[in-house]
Amino acid sequence: MLESLLKSVFGSKHEREVRRAKPLVDEINRHFAEWEGLPDEAFLAKTAEFRARLESGADTLDDLLPEAFAAVKQACKRLCGKTWDVCGLPLTWQIVPYDVQLIGGIMLHEGKIAEMATGEVVVDRDQVHALALEAIQVERQRGDQGLALARGHLG
C-alpha cells in the first residue's frame, strides 16, 4: 500500500528517469533548432570543436552530450532523402531521432540498459551494441524472412 502511494506521488523509477532526462532532451532540441541554418562546412566543424573541448579538459563527455546528440540529430535530418546501396538493396535515409530515442541514448551514455520499441539494445562489459530493426522489418514485409533473420544475427 505504501509503495503504491509513493509511486502515485513520485512516479515509477522509469517515470522519474524520463522526467530527469527531459531537460537534456529540451537542450538537445534547442541546439538542433539553432543549427538548422548552419552551412554544412560549419556544421561539420562541430566534431573538431567537440574533440578540442574534450581534449583540452574544458568539457567532459557529460558536458558535451546535449550538443553531440543535437549534432547527430541534425546530421540525420540532413541525410534524409539520400539513398545508398546496402547489401544490394537501395536504402533511403528517412530517420531523425525522436525524443524517446534521445532519452534511450542518454540512458545508455549513463551506463543503464535502455529498451525501445524502435530497436533492440544489448549492453555487455566493454561495448554497447544497438540493432535498428527498421531494415529487418522492411525485408520481412517483403517476404525475405530468412535474409532478414540472417542479417539480424550477423549485424
C-alpha positions in Angstrom: 0.0 0.0 0.0 2.8 2.4 0.9 4.7 1.5 -2.3 1.6 2.2 -4.3 1.1 5.6 -2.6 4.7 6.6 -3.2 4.5 5.5 -6.8 1.4 7.6 -7.3 3.1 10.7 -5.8 6.6 10.4 -7.2 6.0 8.1 -10.2 7.8 4.8 -11.1 11.6 4.6 -11.4 11.1 4.7 -15.2 8.9 7.8 -15.0 11.4 9.6 -12.7 14.3 8.7 -15.1 12.3 10.1 -18.1 11.5 13.3 -16.1 15.2 13.7 -15.2 16.2 13.3 -18.8 13.6 15.8 -20.2 15.7 19.0 -19.6 18.6 17.3 -21.5 16.3 16.5 -24.4 15.0 20.1 -24.4 18.6 21.3 -24.6 19.4 18.9 -27.4 16.4 20.1 -29.3 17.4 23.7 -28.8 20.8 23.1 -30.3 19.2 21.1 -33.1 17.0 24.0 -34.0 19.8 26.6 -33.7 22.0 24.6 -36.2 19.2 24.3 -38.7 20.6 27.2 -40.9 24.2 26.4 -40.3 26.1 25.8 -43.5 27.4 22.2 -44.0 31.1 23.3 -43.5 30.4 25.0 -40.2 28.2 22.1 -39.1 31.0 19.6 -39.9 33.5 21.7 -37.9 31.4 20.9 -34.8 33.1 17.5 -34.5 36.6 19.1 -34.3 35.3 21.7 -31.9 33.9 19.0 -29.6 37.1 17.0 -29.7 39.2 20.1 -28.9 37.0 21.0 -26.0 37.2 17.4 -24.7 40.9 17.1 -25.1 41.7 20.5 -23.5 39.6 19.5 -20.4 37.3 22.4 -21.0 34.3 20.0 -21.1 33.6 16.4 -20.1 31.5 13.9 -22.1 28.6 14.7 -19.9 29.0 18.5 -20.7 29.1 17.7 -24.5 26.2 15.3 -24.5 23.5 17.8 -25.5 25.5 19.3 -28.3 26.8 15.9 -29.5 23.3 14.4 -29.6 22.0 17.5 -31.3 24.7 17.1 -33.9 23.7 13.5 -34.6 20.1 14.5 -34.9 21.0 17.4 -37.2 23.1 15.0 -39.3 20.3 12.6 -39.6 17.9 15.3 -40.8 20.5 16.5 -43.4 20.8 12.9 -44.7 17.0 12.5 -45.1 16.1 11.6 -48.7 19.6 10.4 -49.6 19.9 6.8 -50.9 22.7 4.2 -50.5 23.1 0.7 -51.7 23.1 -1.5 -48.6 23.7 -5.3 -49.1 22.4 -5.0 -52.6 19.3 -3.1 -51.7 18.7 0.6 -52.1 18.1 2.2 -48.7 16.8 5.8 -48.5 17.5 7.5 -45.2 14.4 8.9 -43.6 15.2 8.7 -39.9 15.5 11.6 -37.4 15.6 10.5 -33.8 12.5 11.1 -31.7 12.8 12.4 -28.2 12.2 8.9 -26.7 15.2 7.7 -28.7 17.3 10.6 -27.3 16.2 9.5 -23.8 17.3 6.0 -24.6 20.7 7.3 -25.8 21.1 9.4 -22.6 20.4 6.3 -20.5 23.0 4.2 -22.5 25.5 7.0 -22.0 24.9 6.8 -18.3 25.6 3.0 -18.4 22.0 2.0 -18.0 20.1 -0.5 -20.1 17.5 1.0 -22.4 14.9 -0.8 -24.4 12.9 1.0 -27.0 10.2 -0.3 -29.4 12.3 1.1 -32.3 15.2 -1.2 -31.8 17.0 -3.6 -29.6 19.9 -2.7 -27.4 22.4 -5.1 -25.7 24.9 -3.9 -23.2 28.0 -6.1 -22.4 31.1 -5.5 -20.4 33.1 -3.4 -22.9 30.7 -2.2 -25.6 27.2 -1.2 -26.4 25.5 -2.9 -29.4 22.4 -1.4 -30.9 20.4 -3.1 -33.7 17.9 -0.9 -35.6 15.1 -3.1 -36.7 13.6 -0.9 -39.4 15.6 -2.5 -42.3 14.8 -6.0 -41.0 11.1 -5.2 -40.7 11.1 -3.9 -44.3 12.7 -7.2 -45.5 10.2 -9.2 -43.5 7.3 -7.3 -45.1 8.7 -8.0 -48.5 8.9 -11.8 -47.6 12.6 -12.1 -47.2 12.3 -13.5 -43.7 15.3 -15.8 -43.9 17.5 -13.0 -45.2 16.2 -10.6 -42.6 16.9 -13.1 -39.8 20.4 -13.8 -41.1 21.2 -10.1 -41.3 19.7 -9.5 -37.9 22.1 -12.1 -36.4 25.1 -11.2 -38.5 24.8 -7.4 -37.9 
